[in-house]
């Protein structure tokens, strides 16, 4: 969307308004001048005709030669080289404008006894000078219009100078500064009100962020303490030789769950902080997937599902390790939860990590809302575990790190159940192929 600056809009408004007024004034002056010109010419002709008729009536010898073609006397045309056409003789008594040899000629017709008197007036020189004056007036209006545009941009800069200054201060402002903007710097009442409103909003945002940081810090401390206890206990129990078989496997599962909870806490705390650092590094994608899949080993075994990791062993992607772990955990959790038979497959191609399952798929009407918080696409009569926030967290993490994500369903095509595609930038060029199976 193209946006124009306030200065441009103010200058454009005043320029258009001023130019419109100038044009209206120039056209009005021109119309008025032309009307006055016609009135003046008419008055001159009327006075001249009255004098000429009086002189001719008083002294008939002053009459010009009789023109048989016109059936009357023609006065004032011979010495100007103007020959009236015969059609003028058909005109009624009065003053008329006729075009003769490309020139505008005024002809006054009056009755003189039983004949008619035609008196020719040529005002071409006067009208030429008048048009030159009018053209000069219109040209001056155009020059003044250009000057008005330049002046409007200059004056609009003065008008919006303080607004631009306020915008610059807001742009460079950092959250947490004690006294962001001083209203005393501005003399416009509207700007002072805007500054005070912004300062109030800024303070409330700072207070809210401070409370959120304090809360997240407390949560982080409270979560890490029991997780550290669980982790330490697991390490101590691993040294007990009396624990073996299924009990040791359970112990390892508890330790992995503690690690996953720690990564989850770190990811959630990262989402809670707007200024969190993006700890992006090369991550071995196949190893990350293998680690995440181990936490689903029991669920996969109970459902007799096959987890296929087709990602090449040497492939590395640029990502945050903890953020990628929570994204993969949530996506794989959804796939395992909604798949009762078949497999869950992960493969990487053309910069996209595809997680595919052989579940029932997602209805087309539900696809646009799968990332909505608390939304679940299952049938109302089907009890689905979970509360519907997993994919919402996934979308927030992807947005934070700029990872594109999309979900396709093969419900109507009859192919795969659901495919989640995650765009992850590759860190190096993959080499040998790798295929790891989990069951």
C-alpha positions as CSV (number, residue, x, y, z in Angstrom):
1,X,0.0,0.0,0.0
2,X,1.5,3.4,-1.1
3,X,1.4,6.0,1.7
4,X,2.1,9.7,1.2
5,X,3.6,11.9,3.9
6,X,1.5,14.5,5.8
7,X,3.7,17.3,4.4
8,X,2.9,16.1,0.8
9,X,-0.8,15.9,1.5
10,X,-0.9,19.4,3.1
11,X,1.2,20.9,0.3
12,X,-0.9,19.1,-2.4
13,X,-4.2,20.3,-0.8
14,X,-3.1,24.0,-0.6
15,X,-1.5,23.8,-4.1
16,X,-4.7,22.4,-5.7
17,X,-6.9,24.8,-3.8
18,X,-4.8,27.9,-4.7
19,X,-4.4,26.9,-8.3
20,X,-8.2,26.3,-8.6
21,X,-8.8,29.7,-7.1
22,X,-6.3,31.3,-9.5
23,X,-7.8,29.6,-12.5
24,X,-11.3,30.6,-11.4
25,X,-10.1,34.2,-10.9
26,X,-8.3,34.3,-14.3
27,X,-11.2,32.9,-16.2
28,X,-13.6,35.2,-14.4
29,X,-11.4,38.2,-15.2
30,X,-11.1,37.1,-18.8
31,X,-14.9,36.6,-19.2
32,X,-15.6,40.0,-17.5
33,X,-13.0,41.8,-19.6
34,X,-14.5,40.3,-22.8
35,X,-18.0,41.3,-21.8
36,X,-16.7,44.8,-21.0
37,X,-15.0,45.0,-24.3
38,X,-18.2,44.2,-26.2
39,X,-20.1,46.8,-24.2
40,X,-17.4,49.4,-24.9
41,X,-17.5,48.6,-28.6
42,X,-21.2,48.7,-28.7
43,X,-21.3,52.1,-27.0
44,X,-18.7,53.5,-29.3
45,X,-20.6,52.3,-32.4
46,X,-23.9,53.7,-31.0
47,X,-22.4,57.1,-30.4
48,X,-20.6,57.2,-33.7
49,X,-23.7,56.2,-35.6
50,X,-25.8,58.9,-33.9
51,X,-23.3,61.6,-34.9
52,X,-22.9,60.3,-38.5
53,X,-26.7,60.1,-39.0
54,X,-27.1,63.7,-37.8
55,X,-24.3,64.9,-40.1
56,X,-25.8,63.1,-43.1
57,X,-29.3,64.4,-42.4
58,X,-28.0,67.9,-42.0
59,X,-25.8,67.8,-45.1
60,X,-26.6,65.3,-47.7
61,X,-23.4,66.1,-49.6
62,X,-21.5,64.2,-47.0
63,X,-23.1,61.0,-47.9
64,X,-20.8,58.3,-49.3
65,X,-21.5,56.9,-52.8
66,X,-24.6,54.8,-53.2
67,X,-23.8,51.0,-53.5
68,X,-26.2,49.3,-55.8
69,X,-25.2,45.8,-54.6
70,X,-26.1,46.7,-51.0
71,X,-29.0,49.0,-51.9
72,X,-27.6,51.6,-49.6
73,X,-24.7,53.7,-48.6
74,X,-21.4,52.1,-47.3
75,X,-19.3,54.2,-45.0
76,X,-15.9,53.5,-43.5
77,X,-14.9,50.4,-45.5
78,X,-13.2,51.7,-48.6
79,X,-10.2,53.2,-47.0
80,X,-9.7,50.1,-44.9
81,X,-9.8,47.8,-48.0
82,X,-12.9,46.1,-46.8
83,X,-15.6,45.0,-49.3
84,X,-18.9,44.0,-47.7
85,X,-20.4,40.8,-49.1
86,X,-23.8,40.9,-50.6
87,X,-25.2,38.8,-47.8
88,X,-24.7,41.7,-45.3
89,X,-27.6,43.4,-47.1
90,X,-30.0,40.7,-45.8
91,X,-29.1,41.5,-42.2
92,X,-31.6,43.5,-40.1
93,X,-31.0,47.0,-38.7
94,X,-28.6,47.0,-35.8
95,X,-24.9,46.1,-35.1
96,X,-23.5,42.8,-36.4
97,X,-20.2,41.0,-36.3
98,X,-19.1,39.4,-39.6
99,X,-15.9,37.6,-40.6
100,X,-14.4,39.1,-43.8
101,X,-11.0,37.7,-45.0
102,X,-10.4,36.2,-41.6
103,X,-11.0,39.4,-39.8
104,X,-13.8,40.1,-37.3
105,X,-15.6,43.2,-38.6
106,X,-18.4,45.2,-36.9
107,X,-21.1,46.5,-39.3
108,X,-23.7,48.9,-38.1
109,X,-26.9,49.1,-40.2
110,X,-29.4,52.0,-39.9
111,X,-32.2,53.4,-42.1
112,X,-31.4,56.6,-43.9
113,X,-34.7,57.7,-45.6
114,X,-35.7,55.1,-48.0
115,X,-32.2,53.6,-48.2
116,X,-29.9,52.0,-45.7
117,X,-26.6,53.1,-44.2
118,X,-23.9,50.5,-43.7
119,X,-21.0,51.7,-41.5
120,X,-17.9,49.5,-41.2
121,X,-15.8,49.4,-38.0
122,X,-12.5,47.5,-37.7
123,X,-11.3,47.0,-34.1
124,X,-8.8,44.3,-35.0
125,X,-5.8,46.2,-33.6
126,X,-7.6,47.0,-30.4
127,X,-8.8,43.4,-30.0
128,X,-5.3,42.1,-30.8
129,X,-3.8,44.2,-27.9
130,X,-6.6,43.1,-25.7
131,X,-5.9,39.4,-26.4
132,X,-2.2,39.9,-25.7
133,X,-3.1,41.4,-22.3
134,X,-5.4,38.5,-21.5
135,X,-2.8,35.9,-22.6
136,X,-0.2,37.6,-20.5
137,X,-2.6,37.5,-17.6
138,X,-3.2,33.7,-18.1
139,X,0.6,33.1,-18.4
140,X,1.2,35.1,-15.2
141,X,-1.4,32.9,-13.5
142,X,0.5,29.8,-14.6
143,X,3.8,31.1,-13.3
144,X,2.2,32.1,-10.1
145,X,0.6,28.7,-9.8
146,X,4.1,27.1,-10.1
147,X,5.3,29.5,-7.4
148,X,2.4,28.5,-5.3
149,X,3.4,24.8,-5.5
150,X,6.9,25.6,-4.4
151,X,5.6,27.9,-1.6
152,X,3.1,25.3,-0.4
153,X,5.8,22.7,0.0
154,X,7.9,25.1,2.0
155,X,5.1,26.3,4.3
156,X,3.8,22.7,4.7
157,X,7.3,21.7,6.0
158,X,6.9,24.4,8.7
159,X,3.4,23.2,9.5
160,X,4.3,19.5,9.9
161,X,7.8,20.1,11.3
162,X,6.8,19.3,14.9
163,X,4.8,16.3,13.8
164,X,7.9,15.0,11.9
165,X,10.0,15.6,15.0
166,X,7.6,13.8,17.2
167,X,7.6,10.8,14.8
168,X,11.4,10.8,14.8
169,X,11.4,10.8,18.6
170,X,8.9,7.9,18.8
171,X,10.9,6.0,16.2
172,X,14.2,6.2,18.2
173,X,12.4,5.6,21.6
174,X,13.3,2.5,23.5
175,X,11.0,0.8,25.9
176,X,12.0,1.5,29.5
177,X,13.3,5.1,29.1
178,X,12.0,7.1,32.1
179,X,11.0,10.3,30.4
180,X,10.4,9.6,26.7
181,X,9.0,12.8,25.3
182,X,8.6,16.2,26.9
183,X,5.3,18.1,26.0
184,X,7.0,21.4,26.6
185,X,8.9,21.1,23.3
186,X,5.6,21.5,21.4
187,X,3.4,24.6,21.2
188,X,0.4,23.2,19.3
189,X,-2.4,22.1,21.6
190,X,-3.2,19.0,19.5
191,X,0.4,17.8,19.6
192,X,0.7,18.4,23.3
193,X,-2.4,16.2,23.8
194,X,-0.9,13.6,21.5
195,X,2.4,13.6,23.4
196,X,0.7,13.2,26.7
197,X,-1.5,10.4,25.5
198,X,1.6,8.6,24.0
199,X,3.6,9.0,27.2
200,X,0.7,7.6,29.2
201,X,0.5,4.6,26.8
202,X,4.2,4.1,26.9
203,X,4.3,4.1,30.7
204,X,1.5,1.5,30.8
205,X,3.3,-0.7,28.3
206,X,6.5,-0.4,30.3
207,X,4.7,-1.4,33.5
208,X,3.1,-4.3,31.7
209,X,6.4,-5.5,30.3
210,X,8.1,-5.2,33.7
211,X,5.3,-7.3,35.3
212,X,5.6,-9.8,32.5
213,X,9.4,-10.1,32.8
214,X,9.1,-10.4,36.6
215,X,6.4,-13.2,36.1
216,X,8.4,-15.0,33.5
217,X,11.5,-14.8,35.7
218,X,9.7,-16.3,38.6
219,X,8.2,-19.0,36.4
220,X,11.6,-19.8,35.0
221,X,13.1,-20.1,38.5
222,X,10.2,-22.2,39.8
223,X,10.3,-24.5,36.8
224,X,14.0,-25.0,36.7
225,X,14.3,-25.9,40.4
226,X,12.1,-29.1,40.2
227,X,13.5,-29.9,36.7
228,X,17.0,-29.7,38.2
229,X,15.9,-32.0,41.0
230,X,14.5,-34.5,38.6
231,X,17.6,-34.4,36.4
232,X,19.9,-34.9,39.4
233,X,17.8,-37.7,40.8
234,X,17.9,-39.5,37.4
235,X,21.7,-39.1,37.2
236,X,22.0,-40.6,40.7
237,X,19.6,-43.5,40.0
238,X,21.6,-44.3,36.8
239,X,24.5,-45.2,39.0
240,X,22.4,-47.7,40.9
241,X,23.4,-51.1,39.5
242,X,20.3,-52.7,41.0
243,X,18.1,-50.9,38.4
244,X,18.0,-52.7,35.1
245,X,15.7,-53.7,32.2
246,X,12.4,-51.9,32.0
247,X,13.1,-49.8,35.1
248,X,16.2,-48.3,33.6
249,X,14.4,-47.6,30.3
250,X,11.7,-45.8,32.3
251,X,14.4,-43.8,34.1
252,X,15.9,-42.8,30.8
253,X,12.4,-41.8,29.6
254,X,11.9,-39.6,32.7
255,X,15.3,-37.9,32.1
256,X,14.4,-37.2,28.4
257,X,11.0,-35.8,29.5
258,X,12.8,-33.5,31.9
259,X,15.1,-32.3,29.1
260,X,12.0,-31.7,26.9
261,X,10.3,-29.8,29.7
262,X,13.4,-27.6,30.1
263,X,13.5,-26.9,26.3
264,X,9.7,-26.2,26.4
265,X,10.2,-23.7,29.3
266,X,13.0,-22.0,27.5
267,X,10.9,-21.8,24.3
268,X,7.9,-20.4,26.1
269,X,10.1,-17.8,27.9
270,X,11.6,-16.9,24.6
271,X,8.1,-16.2,23.2
272,X,7.3,-14.1,26.2
273,X,10.2,-11.7,25.7
274,X,9.9,-9.3,22.7
275,X,13.7,-8.6,22.8
276,X,14.8,-12.2,23.1
277,X,18.0,-13.1,21.3
278,X,17.7,-15.4,18.3
279,X,20.2,-18.1,19.2
280,X,20.4,-19.5,15.6
281,X,23.1,-22.1,15.0
282,X,23.6,-25.1,12.6
283,X,21.6,-28.0,13.9
284,X,21.9,-31.6,12.7
285,X,18.3,-32.1,11.6
286,X,18.4,-35.9,11.6
287,X,19.8,-36.1,15.1
288,X,17.2,-33.6,16.3
289,X,14.4,-35.6,14.9
290,X,15.8,-38.8,16.3
291,X,16.0,-37.2,19.8
292,X,12.4,-36.0,19.6
293,X,11.1,-39.3,18.3
294,X,12.6,-41.2,21.3
295,X,10.1,-39.4,23.6
296,X,7.3,-40.9,21.5
297,X,8.7,-44.4,21.4
298,X,6.2,-45.9,23.8
299,X,3.2,-44.3,22.1
300,X,4.4,-45.4,18.7
301,X,4.9,-49.0,20.0
302,X,1.4,-49.1,21.6
303,X,-0.2,-48.0,18.3
304,X,2.1,-50.2,16.2
305,X,3.1,-47.1,14.2
306,X,6.3,-46.8,12.2
307,X,8.3,-43.6,12.4
308,X,10.5,-43.1,9.4
309,X,13.2,-40.5,9.5
310,X,14.3,-40.0,5.9
311,X,16.4,-36.9,6.6
312,X,20.0,-37.3,5.6
313,X,22.4,-37.7,8.5
314,X,24.8,-34.9,7.4
315,X,22.1,-32.3,6.8
316,X,22.3,-29.2,9.0
317,X,19.8,-26.4,9.2
318,X,20.1,-22.9,10.7
319,X,17.7,-22.8,13.6
320,X,17.3,-22.3,17.3
321,X,17.8,-25.7,18.9
322,X,15.2,-25.2,21.7
323,X,12.7,-23.6,19.4
324,X,13.0,-26.3,16.7
325,X,12.6,-29.0,19.4
326,X,9.3,-27.6,20.6
327,X,8.0,-27.2,17.0
328,X,8.9,-30.8,16.1
329,X,7.5,-32.1,19.4
330,X,4.2,-30.5,18.8
331,X,3.9,-31.5,15.2
332,X,4.9,-35.1,15.8
333,X,2.6,-35.2,18.9
334,X,-0.3,-34.2,16.7
335,X,0.6,-36.8,14.0
336,X,0.9,-39.6,16.5
337,X,-2.2,-38.6,18.4
338,X,-4.4,-38.7,15.2
339,X,-2.9,-41.7,13.5
340,X,-4.1,-45.2,14.4
341,X,-2.3,-47.2,11.9
342,X,0.4,-46.8,9.2
343,X,3.4,-44.5,9.7
344,X,4.7,-41.1,10.5
345,X,7.4,-40.0,7.9
346,X,9.8,-37.1,8.0
347,X,11.8,-36.0,5.0
348,X,13.6,-32.9,3.8
349,X,13.4,-31.6,0.2
350,X,14.1,-28.3,-1.5
351,X,14.4,-26.4,1.9
352,X,11.2,-27.9,3.3
353,X,10.9,-30.4,6.1
354,X,7.8,-32.5,5.5
355,X,6.1,-34.4,8.4
356,X,3.5,-36.8,6.9
357,X,1.1,-39.2,8.6
358,X,-1.5,-41.8,7.5
359,X,-4.2,-40.5,9.8
360,X,-7.8,-39.5,8.8
361,X,-6.7,-36.1,7.5
362,X,-8.2,-32.6,8.2
363,X,-11.5,-31.4,6.6
364,X,-11.0,-28.6,4.1
365,X,-13.2,-26.2,6.1
366,X,-10.9,-26.7,9.1
367,X,-7.5,-26.1,7.4
368,X,-7.6,-22.3,7.6
369,X,-8.2,-22.4,11.4
370,X,-5.8,-25.1,12.5
371,X,-3.4,-22.5,13.9
372,X,-6.1,-20.8,16.0
373,X,-5.7,-21.1,19.7
374,X,-8.0,-23.7,21.3
375,X,-9.3,-24.8,17.9
376,X,-9.6,-28.5,17.3
377,X,-10.5,-29.9,13.9
378,X,-11.8,-33.3,15.2
379,X,-15.4,-34.4,15.0
380,X,-17.6,-33.1,17.9
381,X,-18.5,-36.7,18.7
382,X,-14.9,-37.7,18.8
383,X,-13.0,-37.2,22.1
384,X,-9.6,-35.8,21.1
385,X,-6.9,-35.4,23.8
386,X,-5.3,-32.0,24.1
387,X,-6.6,-28.4,24.4
388,X,-5.7,-27.1,21.0
389,X,-2.8,-24.8,21.8
390,X,0.1,-26.9,20.3
391,X,-0.2,-25.7,16.8
392,X,-0.8,-22.1,18.0
393,X,2.5,-22.3,19.9
394,X,4.2,-23.7,16.8
395,X,2.9,-20.9,14.6
396,X,4.1,-18.3,17.1
397,X,7.6,-19.8,17.2
398,X,7.7,-20.0,13.4
399,X,6.7,-16.4,13.0
400,X,9.3,-15.4,15.5
401,X,12.1,-17.1,13.6
402,X,10.7,-16.4,10.1
403,X,10.0,-20.1,9.3
404,X,7.2,-20.6,6.8
405,X,4.7,-23.4,7.7
406,X,1.8,-24.9,5.9
407,X,-0.6,-27.8,6.4
408,X,-2.0,-29.9,3.5
409,X,-4.5,-32.7,3.9
410,X,-5.1,-35.6,1.5
411,X,-8.5,-36.3,2.9
412,X,-10.2,-35.6,-0.5
413,X,-7.4,-37.0,-2.7
414,X,-7.2,-40.2,-0.8
415,X,-3.3,-40.0,-0.4
416,X,-1.6,-39.0,2.8
417,X,-3.6,-38.1,5.9
418,X,-1.9,-34.8,6.8
419,X,1.4,-33.2,5.7
420,X,2.9,-30.4,7.7
421,X,5.7,-28.6,5.8
422,X,8.2,-26.4,7.6
423,X,10.7,-24.2,5.7
424,X,14.1,-24.4,7.3
425,X,17.2,-22.8,5.8
426,X,20.0,-25.3,5.1
427,X,23.4,-24.7,6.8
428,X,25.5,-26.9,4.6
429,X,25.3,-29.3,1.7
430,X,24.0,-32.8,2.6
431,X,26.1,-35.8,1.6
432,X,25.3,-39.5,2.2
433,X,21.7,-40.6,2.5
434,X,20.3,-41.9,5.8
435,X,17.2,-43.8,6.8
436,X,16.4,-44.5,10.4
437,X,13.3,-46.5,11.4
438,X,11.6,-46.4,14.8
439,X,8.8,-48.7,15.8
